[in-house]
Amino acid sequence: MDWWVGWLIVMAVLGVVEMLTLTLGAGILALGAALAAVAGALGLPLPVQALVFGVTSAAGLAVIRPIALRHMQRPAALRTGARAVIGRSAQVTEEVTGRSGRVRISGEEWSARSFDADQVIPVGTLVDVFEIEGATALVHPRE
């Protein structure tokens, strides 16, 4: 059996391992095995093929993998738009009931309803935004 065929088998096995684990390590080793297979197909001796595998794998693991991992581990998405005000405090500017009202959230005027439909929240009260429905903030007085 020619050595390049063995490198292709190693490459295939490492490719399957990479698909199952998604660690990027086995994929880089599979790339090294593919380059060693190319070296074998060109008729280079086994020690040169092993050197190609070792050098390319080590370089990939040392350089490419850390960069790829940094890109994969992005911070959680920032909340924007209406979802960004959930959990914030607000001040009642127009009496809030279960049907209507107005609050100021971070300098912006929002329509509001009481989270508890039977509750009436007077002007000037500090409230917390529990939920957003459309363009209306559902609020509850701060305790």
Summary of the structure (lengths in Angstrom):
residues: 143
radius of gyration: 30.4
end to end distance: 78.3
largest distance: 86.2
contacts: 418
relative contact order: 0.11
helix: 48%
strand: 23%
